[in-house]
Amino acid sequence: MPRSFGGPLASRAVRALLLFSWVLSSACGGGGGGDGTPVIPTTPTPTGGFILSVLAPVTITAGQSGTATVVITRTNGFTGEVSVAAPSAPTGITATVTGSPTTLSGVSVTVAVASTVAAGSYAVPLRATATGIAEQSASIAVTVNAAQPVAFSLSVDPVEFELPAGNGWTANGIVSIVRNAGFTGAVNVSVTGLSGASGAVVAASPSAIAATETASNLMALTLEGAAPGVYTGTVRATATGFGEQTATVRVRVSAPSTGTVRWTFCNASRVPRFFAVRDGSGAWRHIVPAGPAAATTGNPTTFSFSLAQSTAGIAMVSLGEKTSASPLIQGFRWDVYYLTAQEVAEQAAAECVRWPDVTTRTATATVSGYQSFDAMVASASRYALVNTGTTGTASTTLTANNLKAGSFDLFVTRSSFTGGGTSPIVPQGVILRRALDPANGAVLSALNYGTEGFAPAVGTVTFGNTNGESFFTAQTFMTSNALNGLFSAVASYTQIARPWYGVPASRLQAGDLHQIVATTSTSAARRAVIAFADQVSTRTLDFGPALPTPSVAAGATATPWLIRATGTLPTEYHARASLYLRETIADPRAVMITASRGYLGGSGTYEVSIPDLSAATGFTFFWNVRRGTPVRWTVTGGEGDAGSVDETFCMLIGICPVKPVSGMVYKSAQATGSVVVP
């Protein structure tokens, strides 16, 4: 029979227990209430937690890799960092976690399977930890298929896209194959894990790479309301009788960038596909837009960033020319600016002023009082499109399209043909109406040169330092209401003294300007001079000197730049240096790079190059000029047109990339050549 616990022995045990409790309580600073009563311990309130899971199993061919999405489901308000690791994958299988630690709702895990791993089912264990919370675990179910003969290698560019959530934004990439010797078959391309259920979509278009092709497009987009984070998928390429090849692709959904500089676009055709900034000499970084991909005045698109340094670089990439039947995306156009921080702010503020939204507002009017078959040119504010009908009849119709909101000025000239000579086209009459603001589709009161028109004022400009070259001239009239109306455009000839036509002084208002542009016709070494004045007059204008021959080099594979131009600028051209590049093949890449005097430090030397944007998330190397491709280059010193395909707008109709200021004279000179990137 067991012995009972009582009597003197029990009393001694109780006293010993009480003594031990008192000592422990004293050592720990108490343990009871202030009146000596014991405190009953309570259960701590839960502080939150998380659950770890895997979105879906993965199937991988031996020798290939795949991607799994790991989901972190947070509970009880927990928002802290979670670290995810894959510490003990099966032999021959490696697991790499991307995006850990994270405060988001998941991470991605790239699973690579060695070619020696046998076909079968495997589990890759995962562990997740967070401060103060119990460790969580899950596993990735991996099915390994047996390796097959390899017909090609596969690559994806970029590996990671970056987009805002929804708003019509998309991004373009490329999936490329390198065929092994003898393989000429079609390759089917698909993307798994990014079908849209997770908030992001990536698809191949077309879905097959034909026997004559080596690449297909990747199109990425995000859904409205997609949560910020990195979404991961797998690009799969298959060919009949050969092993599947895979590559990882990610879509990073990011909130719009913020900052004190706001570069706002109001015209959908101007919004770039990619926008990057470099502060001083720092790294290039991608700027995530706010607003829609198709900008309007009422709903613009803004790229925001801040600058701490005195100089900066801005790089924009947009879709360019499409000149082939290739299924790949068309060519690309880069616009790169190296400016002072103040110049960046000014450029950003001027965007919607220089390139306002396209409108559907129109107006019409009848025109009469001209001579039969006069040349008639009409212009309206802010680059509205104005056309006139034939002047072979007694009256004709003027139609104005794309009229911006608010008032506009209308400028209509008529010129006669002299049948040759030094001035074959002579302006005879002008009609100028200011501050018109009709309703959309309105018919304006009739325009009549006999009752409303006036004769132009005429001065003479004698051009110096022409070196006997022939040259073009264009003359325009500007108002403070954003009119840049063409007065006269004359084809190239050698006569150095030329009439300068304008609006008579009695009809001028504050803010009115006259512009004259002269451009030599030697395309390999153009020189130009642009002058502004309140009134036309008799004066001289000299062309600047020839541009010293620049050094334009193409970089080798290890060089951080693809094409670079260096050289010196005569004093007349210190204001700016630019480099324009255009491939001479189908679907060309074109790059316009401009460096201001402030950025260059006011010196007479320059160095401009295609920037290395590889550090900016979402940049696609496919946008670059292609190696082995002939590239036509134009280096321009000074302010004026920089040699792009838009050059004729300045040379022939006076729409030039300079600031119109009375009394200013801008000079520029160019050199051209070609180079091949090795």
Order of alpha helices (4+ residues) and beta strands (2+ residues): alpha-beta-beta-beta-beta-beta-beta-beta-beta-beta-beta-beta-beta-beta-beta-beta-beta-beta-beta-beta-beta-beta-beta-beta-alpha-beta-beta-beta-beta-beta-beta-beta-beta-beta-beta-beta-beta-beta-beta-beta-beta-beta-beta-beta-alpha-beta-beta-alpha-beta
